[in-house]
Amino acid sequence: MGESPAPAEPQAATRKASSGRILLMLVFGGPVLAVGGCALFAAYLNINGGSSSNDSISAVGAIIFIVGVLAFLVGIVWAFARWADARVKAGKK
């Protein structure tokens, strides 16, 4: 009656994502994000001129586009750096 339940076993630590997986997410996710931001920007772009209530949504689309392009570029540079590092390490062996 007065027994307390046994403590639960500790959970194993979660695995960290490998750098290869992160690179794939940056290289493939960046353009997807950029295309989505571009579509959002173009959909709410006020072509006729003047002020519109959708100007802030269009600005958010532009920011998402820029973030997507930057993520793609970071992924490419990181992949190149990993490739160059592997080449240097292979040459030293």
C-alpha positions as CSV (number, residue, x, y, z in Angstrom):
1,M,0.0,0.0,0.0
2,G,2.6,2.5,1.0
3,E,5.1,1.3,-1.7
4,S,6.4,3.9,-4.1
5,P,6.8,3.0,-7.7
6,A,10.2,2.0,-8.9
7,P,12.1,4.9,-10.6
8,A,12.0,4.8,-14.4
9,E,15.2,3.9,-16.2
10,P,17.1,6.9,-17.6
11,Q,16.5,7.5,-21.2
12,A,19.4,7.3,-23.6
13,A,20.7,10.5,-24.9
14,T,19.4,11.5,-28.3
15,R,21.8,11.2,-31.2
16,K,23.1,14.4,-32.8
17,A,22.5,14.8,-36.5
18,S,25.5,14.0,-38.6
19,S,27.1,16.8,-40.4
20,G,26.3,15.1,-43.7
21,R,22.6,15.2,-42.8
22,I,22.8,18.8,-41.9
23,L,24.5,19.6,-45.2
24,L,21.8,17.8,-47.1
25,M,19.1,19.8,-45.3
26,L,20.9,23.1,-46.1
27,V,21.6,22.3,-49.7
28,F,18.1,20.9,-50.5
29,G,16.1,22.8,-47.9
30,G,17.6,26.2,-48.8
31,P,16.2,26.3,-52.4
32,V,12.8,25.0,-51.2
33,L,12.7,27.8,-48.6
34,A,13.8,30.3,-51.2
35,V,11.1,29.2,-53.7
36,G,8.5,29.4,-51.1
37,G,9.6,32.9,-50.1
38,C,9.7,34.0,-53.7
39,A,6.1,32.7,-54.2
40,L,4.9,34.5,-51.1
41,F,6.6,37.7,-52.2
42,A,5.2,37.5,-55.8
43,A,1.7,36.6,-54.6
44,Y,1.4,39.6,-52.4
45,L,3.4,42.0,-54.5
46,N,1.4,45.2,-55.3
47,I,2.1,45.7,-59.0
48,N,-0.3,48.6,-59.4
49,G,1.6,50.8,-57.0
50,G,0.3,52.6,-53.9
51,S,0.0,51.3,-50.4
52,S,-1.5,48.0,-49.6
53,S,-2.2,46.0,-46.4
54,N,-0.2,43.1,-47.9
55,D,3.1,45.0,-48.0
56,S,4.2,43.4,-44.7
57,I,3.4,39.9,-46.0
58,S,5.4,40.7,-49.2
59,A,8.3,41.8,-47.1
60,V,8.2,38.5,-45.1
61,G,8.3,36.6,-48.3
62,A,11.4,38.6,-49.4
63,I,13.1,37.8,-46.1
64,I,12.3,34.1,-46.3
65,F,13.7,34.1,-49.9
66,I,17.0,35.7,-48.6
67,V,17.2,33.3,-45.7
68,G,16.7,30.3,-48.1
69,V,19.4,31.6,-50.5
70,L,21.8,32.1,-47.6
71,A,21.1,28.6,-46.2
72,F,21.9,27.2,-49.6
73,L,25.1,29.1,-49.9
74,V,26.2,28.1,-46.4
75,G,25.5,24.5,-47.3
76,I,27.6,24.7,-50.5
77,V,30.5,26.4,-48.7
78,W,30.4,24.0,-45.9
79,A,30.3,21.0,-48.3
80,F,33.3,22.4,-50.2
81,A,35.2,23.0,-46.9
82,R,34.5,19.4,-45.9
83,W,35.6,18.1,-49.3
84,A,38.8,20.2,-49.2
85,D,39.6,19.0,-45.6
86,A,39.1,15.4,-46.6
87,R,41.5,15.9,-49.6
88,V,44.1,17.4,-47.3
89,K,43.8,14.6,-44.8
90,A,44.0,12.0,-47.5
91,G,47.1,13.6,-48.9
92,K,48.9,13.5,-45.5
93,K,48.4,9.7,-45.2
